[in-house]
Amino acid sequence: MSFSPDSAERLQPLILSGFTGGMKRNVNPEALQDNEYVFLSNGRNREGIITNTKEPLSYADQIPAGLKQGITGAGSILIVFIAGEAYFRDFADTSVPGFRKITSFTKMSNVADIIYSELVSASSINFARHLNGDNPSSTVSLTNSINGSPVCLVVQDGVSQPNLIFPDGSSRPAKTFEQWNKGDREYVPIGKQMLFFDNGILYVVSPDGKELYRSLTNRPLDFVIAIDKDTASKLTDGAFSVEASRMSYKVSFDPITCIARINVDNADPAVPAGFYLGTKTYSFKVTPDNLNLIFGEPTYRNTGLFATGANNQFSMIDLLGDAILSDGTGLRSFNAIRQFKFEGKNAPFSREVFSLFTGVSQTVTASIFFDNYGMFALDTIYGPGILTYDTLTNSFVSFDQFEGIGRIKQFASVLVNGKYRLFFIDVNNILYEAFASAETSLTMFYPKEFSSGDLEVEDKVNRIRVRIDKVETNGILTATIFTDGMKGTRLESDLIEANYVPQQAPIEKPFGTSENDTSLILTFPFQNSKRGYTHGVLLEWNMQAQIQDVEIITDGMMEATSSEEQGRAYAR
């Protein structure tokens, strides 16, 4: 075997910018497009530039300590359930800065892992019902007017009689079956997960998760469906220990983990839209059957979808027409799985990041759609955090991690003066507001790697140049070289001082005004870096700033074989 000693030195620049392609983990780092990148943590890319996020703001000093069982947003009001009690804050009312206890709220279980809540509208069918025959499938007539039920938040823990919270901040327990009468037709059974659906029916999962209770159509607080033919009153035959079981729907032997809306395109408007019902092991679409009625109410049929299901009630959202769920192994796209007839982590939605879930089991997961982002709290090869998908760029953009914060159990958002604000609770029982701290998160960015594409060329990084813009706070930028996957030299910039103050709308056309040149170019010399075939750079910064461009300049050496390859050959 012979070797050519000929070699030629050359500089090879790679300029990376316009990072709208997003984070891609399904191809080799050097095979990415120039606007794609390998990794971003605590950052965003919506305008083609890499920007920071803010740290979460803890509310631990504003609400009582204890088991955080759930949060929900209703307009500008955030409600937090703590050890069986309910606390609220109206973020639009600046005269009352803290959380207040809902004193009329009847205490629920202080040990239940989750307290569920669902907002329901006022009843719209407020008439007495009369069965027109001896058979339960006989038609039902609507007769005289009766009292309706109000708008409220229904609160369940699977143990206690549910509470109702009203818009004025008052609360009371929902009435039981024994309390139901023809003058006051309210009965809500004890349950857990809930869904208030388009037909005005409130669905409630039974405490054991095996049954699906349902209310009357357009009467969400009335679960008395079966009525006596002669008296038009409730049945008192004692055939069921829980009256809601009389008309319940049973789907699977396994407990229900999630009931949720799905985006269903119905070609026939006479056919009701279905909803999602999942267990840990299977997912179904459940569709009301308006042709086969019992006591004037629809029966149900289900269609099997795929052999996996959402982890819990908070792990499924609608995104660009697809239902995205977190199951025991990662993210699944409902439409993609149905189309391809298998439940793979490489389905179209998740294929670009499926390697983040390799060998990782999902236990505590949560999802939310916020500010045109799909946000998924789950475990990855890097540990727990939030994987973020941008629906405006149709790409995964970042994996966010915050020091000291545990796995996220649930998200909620509120709308304050036209702006949405995001909150979450974690397994450490702390309430946080996302991106609300004055402190900037440490952002980590690893763009596309450089490779000559020629196996006869070994390069080494000569220098890295970074253009940053609009520095709002003082800080430092570091650059760490990686060669053939091995971590190399780490260089640190001098202190970068703030040169930009954000401008409030309206601004001067076209870009506003600034007294400073806000664009800086930083150079990191790496003359002693290791030679290899692929090179990348990890950038880290802790000041509020924008990364516009990254330039990697390498010093190439062309030779028939590398020195390492020659050594291995001679060793034979």
N, C-alpha and C positions, 0 to 999 in steps of 0.2 A: 504494500500500500504506500503510495507516495503523497506528499503534501506540497502545496504551492506556498512559497513564502511571500508571494506578492500580496500587498495590502494597500489600501488607499483610505486616507482620512477624509471625512466630510461632515458638515453640519446638517442635521435634519430637523427642521422646525415642525411642530404640530400646534396649530392654533385652534382652540376649542372655545365655542361661544354659542349663544342662542339656545339655551339648554331646555327647550320645550319638549324634547323627545322623551324626557322622563327617565326613571330608574329601571334598568333592564338587568335581570339576573339569569336569563335563559340562553345567553350566548357568551362566548369568550370576551373578556373586557376589551381586547384590542379589535374585536370585530364589530363593536358598536359604531353607530353613526356619530359624527362629530357633535351633534346636539343631544346625544344620550349620555348617560353616566351610570357608573356601577353602584354608587351609594351616596345617599344624602340623609343626614340626621338633623332634625330640628331646623329645617329650612323649607323654602318653597321656590318654585320656578315659573310661576304663572306668566310672567312677561319675558321669559327667556333669560332672565338673570337670576342668580341664586341670592335669596334674601334670608334673613334670620327669622326665628320666631321668639316670642317672649316666654319666660318661664311661667308655670302655673302659679296662681295666687291661692294660698291656703286660707280657708275660713274657719280653721280650728278654734280660733279665739272668739268667734262670733256665735257659735252654736254649741250646745252641750256635748260633752264626750259621750261615747256609747256606741252601740251597734248601729251603723248606718244601713238601714234596710231598704231604702229606695229614695229616688228623687224624681220629680216630674215638674214640667213647666206648663203654665197656662197663661198665655199672654205675657205680661211683664212679671208675673208672680212665679217664684220658685218655691216648691213645697218639698221639705225633707222629712223623712220618717226615721226617727231615732228611738230605738228601744221601745217601740210600741206607741210613741207619741208623735204628733205632727207639728212641724214648725214651718212658718212661711215668711217670705220677704217679698215686698213689691219693689222691684228695682227702679220703677219709674217714679216712686215716691221718695225723694231725697230727704224729706223731713224726718223719716224713720229709717235710720241707717242699718239697723240690725234685724235679726230674725226674731219673730214673736211666736209663742206657743198658741196653737188653736185650742183654747181652753175647753170648748164644747166638744172636742173630739174625744170619743170614748176610747180609752186605752186598749190597744190590741196586744198581741203577743210580743213580749220583749226579747224573745229568743228566736223567732222565725227569721230565717236567713233573708227572706225577701218580702217586702210589702208591695203588692201590685196596685196600680191605679189606672183608671180609664175614664176619660171625659165623655159624657153622654149628653145628647141634646134633650130638649123637652119632648114629651110624647106628642105625637101628631094625630093619632087615632084615639079619640077620647069618647068612645061609645061602649055601652054594655054589649055583651055578646050572648047570643041565644042559639043553641044547637037545634037544627031543624029536623032531626031524626034520631032514631035510637042508636044508630051506628056512629062511632067516633069519626068516620070518614064522611058523615053527612055535612051538608053546607052549614055555615054559620051566618046568622043575620046580625047586623049592627042595629041596635035599637036606641034607647034614650042616651042623652049626653051624660058623661060622668066627669069627675075631676081628673085632670092630667097630672103628669109628673114633671118636675122642673129640670133645668140644666144643672148638672152636678158632676162632681168627680167621685166615682165609685172606688172604694179602697178595700182590698182583700188581702188576707194573710194565710188563708187555708185553715185557720183555726177559729177565729173570732167571727161574730156576726159582722158583715161589712159595714163600714162607715160611709156616709155621704157628706161631701164637703161642697158648700154652695158658694156662688160668686161673691156674696157679702162677707165671706170668711167664717160663717157659722157652720156647724156640723152636727150630725146626729146619726145614730145607727139606722141602717135600713131595716124595714119591717120584716118580720118573719112570716112563715106560712100561717101560723096560728093567728097572727094579727091581721091577715088579709080579710077584707069583707067587701061586700058589693058597694059600700059607700066610700071605701078607702082601699083601692085595688093596688096595693104595693106589696111585693114579696121579692126579695133578692136572696138567693141561697148563699151559703158559705162556699167559697171557692178560692181559686188562685189566679192564673193568667186570664186576661179578658181581651175581647175585641168587640168594639162597637162598629157594626158593619153598615153598608150602604142602605139596606132595607130597614134600618132602624131597630135591628135586633141586637141585643147585648148577649154575646156568647161568654160563658164562664166555664173554665176548666174545673172539674171537681177536685176536692182536696187530695184524692189519691191519684189524680192525673189520668184516670181511665175513662172518664165520661166527659161529654161536652154538653153543658146545660145551655138553654137558650130562652130568651124572653119572647113575649108576644111581638109581632111585627109592629114597629113604630111605637112600642110601649116598653122602653128599656128597663123599667123598674118593676115590671109585672111578669113574673114567671109562672103564674097560674094559667095554664093553657087548657087543661082538661076541665070541662064544666058539666054540671048536671043538666040533663035535658029539661027536666020539669022546673027546677028552681033557678037555673042559669047561675048557680053558685059553684064554689069549688067542691071537688070531690073529697069526701072524708072517710073513704073506705079503709084507710090505713094500709093500703097495698104497698106503699113505698115509705121507707123511713125518711127519705128526703123527697119532697114532692117534685122537685125539679128533675129527679131521675125518671119520672113517668114519661117524659118526652125527650130524654137525653139521647145523644147520638154517641155510639161507641165505634171507634175506628180501629184500635189496635190493642193488643195485650200490654204493650209497653206504655209507660206513662207519657203523656203529652208534655213536650218541652217548650213548644212555641206555637202560637196561633197568630197569624198576621195577614195583612193584605198582600195581594200579588197583582201585578199588572197583567190582566187577562183581556185579550181582544175578542169580544163576543161578536161573531158575525150575525147572530140572531138576537135582536134586542129582547125577544120574549124569554130567552134563556138567561136566568140570573147569573151574575158573575160569581165565580168561586173564590175561596180564600185558602190560605195555606194552613196546614196542620202537620206538625212534625213531632217525631219522637227521636231519641238518640240514634235509632237504627233505620228509620224510614221516613219519607216525606210523601204527603198526600195533597191533592187538591180536592176540597170538599165543596160541593155545589148544591144549593137549595133546589128541591124538586117541587115546583109549583103546580104540577099536574096531579100529584098524589098528596092530598092534604089529610091531616088528622086534626080534628077540632078547628078546622079552617086555617091551619098553619102548615107550612111546607115541611115535607120530609127531606131526607138528604141522601146523596150518593157520593162516593169518593172515587178518585182515580189515583192509582199509585204512580209516583213520579220517579223516585230513585232511592237506592238503598243507603241513605244517610240522612241526617236531619240536623236542624239548628241546635246548638248547645243549650240555649235558653231563650227566654222571651225577648232578650235585649240584643240578640246576635243575628238579626236579619233586617236588611233595609232594601228599599227599591233604588236602583241606580241605573239611569239611562234605559229604563224599561226592563231591566233584568232584576231579579231578586237575588241579592248576594247574601249568603249565610256563612257563618262560621260553624264548622262542625268539629269533630274530635281531632282532625288532622290539619285543618287549614281553611282556606276560603273556597266556596263553591258558587258557581253561577247557575241559577235555576234554569234559565232558558238554554244555556249551553249544555247542561247535563241532559236535559230532556231531548235536545237535538241529537246529541252523540250517543245517547243510550248508555252512558257510563259515567261514573262520578270520579273523574280524575283531577288531580291538582294541576294538570296541564290543560284544563279546559280554557277556552279563549280569554276569559276575564283574568284568571290568575296565573296563566302560563308564564308571564314575564317575571313573576316573583316566587314561583312555587318552590324554588330551592331554599328560600328563607324558612320553610317549614319542615325541611328534611329531618326525620328522626325526632320531631318535636310533637308532643301531645298537647292538645288544647284543653284547658280546664276552665279557667275564668276568662270569658270573652264578652265583648260588648261592641255595638256598632251604632253609628248615627250619621245622618246626612246633615252637613253644616257648611254654610258659605260655599256651596257648590263643590264641596269635598265629601267623599265617602271616607269615614274614619273608622278603622277597625282595631280595637284593642285586643291583642292576642300575644301568644308566645312565639318566639322565633329562635333561630340559631344564635341570635345576639341577646336573648332574654326577652322579657315582656316589654311591650311598648305599643305605640299607635302607628299602624301602617295607613298611609294617607293616599287616596286616589283623587285626582283632579278631573271632574267631569267636563271642564272647559277645554282641557288639553288632551283628554282621554288617555291619561297615563298615570301610573304610580309615581309619586314625586318624592316621598320622604318616609323614613321610619323614625319616629320621634321617641326619645327616651328622656326621662327626667329623674335625676338623682333623688333617692329617698322616697319615691312614690311607688306604691305596690301595684299589683295587677288591678286594672280598672273593672269595676263591677257594673257600672251603669252610667250613661250619659243623659243629659237633658239640656234643652236650650230655652231661653226666654227672649222676647222681643222688646227692646227698650228704645223708644224714640227712633224707630225705624232701623235699628241695628240689632242683630242677633248676638247673644252672648252664650258661651258654651260652658257647662259645668259637668263635673263627674265626681263620683265617690270611688274610693279604692278599698282594697282588702284590709288596709290599716285603719279603716273607718274615719277617713278625713274627707271633707268636702273641699274641692278645688274649683276655681274658675280658670279655664284654659286660656293661655296667652294674655293673662291680665296682670302679671307682675311687672314691675319696673325693670327687673333684671333680664338681660338678654340671655337666651340659651346658648350653650356652646354648640356651634354648628360644625359638622364634619362633612366634607365633600370630597368624593373620589371620582373624578371624571374618567373618560375613556382612556385606556392605556395606549402607549405608543409601541408599534412594532414595525420594522422595516418590511415585513412580509417575505424576506429573503433569508433562508436558513444559513446562508453563507455570510451573513452580516451580523456581527455583534456590535451593540451600541452601549454607550454609557451616557447618562444625563450630564449635560454640560451646565445647564442652568434652567431655572423655572422662572417665568415672568407672570405676574398676576396683576390684572387691572381691577381695582376696586373703586367704587363710587359711592357718594352720598353717605359718608361716615357720620353717624349721629352721636356715637359715644366713643370714648377713648378705648383702645384695646390693642391686642397683639395678634398677628397672623403667623401661623407656623406651617411649614411645608415638610412633609416626610416622604422620602423616596422609597418606592417598592420596585425591586428588580426581580423578574421571574418569580413573583409572589413573595419574595423575602424582604422584610423590613430593613431599610438602610438608614442613611443619615437623616437627621431631623434638624432643620434650621428654623430660627425664630427671628421675626422682624423686630425692629425697634418699636417703641411705643407709637402707635398711630393715633393722632389727635383728631377729634371731631371737626368736621368742616362743613356740616350741613344741618340746617334746621328745617324739619318738615313744614310744608306750607299748607295752609288751610284753604279750601275752596271758598270762593272762586279765585283762581290764580290767573296771572297774566299769560296771554297766548304767546308761544305754544307750550312752553315748559315752565312757566313761572319765572321768578327772578332769583338770583343768588349772587352774593358779593364775593364768593370764593370759587376758585377752581376746585370742584369736588372730586375730580377724577385723579387717582394716583396709580402709578405703576411700581410695583415692588419686584425686585430681582433677588433670587436666591441662587447663589453659585454652588454647584455640586461637582467641582472638578475631580474630586477623588471618589466619585461614586463607582459602584461595581458595574462591570460589563455584563450584558445579558441580551436576551432576545425581546423581552417585553419590559416596559417601564411605565410606572404610574406614580401619581403624587396624591397624597392625602393632605388636604388643606383643613385647618382648624382655626376658628376665630371666635372671639368672645365679645366683639363690639357690634353694634347695630350698623351693618354696612351691606353693600351689594357687590357680589362678584360678577364682573362683566365678561372677562376673558381669561383663559388660562393658556399659556404658551409653554410647550415642552421642547427644549432644544437639546438634541443629542449629538454626540461625537461618534460617528460611525466608523467601523473598521471592517473592511471587506477582506475575507480570507477564505480559502477553500474549506477549512474546518476550523472550529474554535480551538483555543488552547486546551480547554477542558475535554473537548472531544478527542483531540490528539492524545492527551494523557490517558484517556480510557483505552484508545486504540493501541498505544504503545504498551500498556499494562498487560495486554494479551500475550 
